[in-house]
């Protein structure tokens, strides 16, 4: 009985916390996307690796095309492999030629075998996805 009650309370607690964390609205019409883009681009230069990673993800998620050049710079020059890979993903998701070409170049020339292989697989996967459409 105690075990069942504890399980029920835990389940309820998890469900309530998930509900509380859900945004109240998905109405993005009031968002100043130009300002958001500028802030995310500025965040790419932060000392905080997590912030830089999140900024790359959000730039792609919200399809903010002005971010291609800064993301290419991250892909080419950032010392952190995970950030270069996040920039590559964002560039492929944005789908602009300049960004995709930069990812193709990174697949060949990146100094890290891990990043180069990741970019190669990313380009291959995106090419396959496009051929299925």
Secondary structure as UniProt FT lines:
FT   HELIX           2..21
FT   TURN            29..30
FT   HELIX           33..43
FT   TURN            44..45
FT   HELIX           49..61
FT   TURN            62..63
FT   HELIX           65..67
FT   HELIX           68..77
FT   HELIX           81..94
FT   HELIX           97..109
FT   HELIX           113..132
//
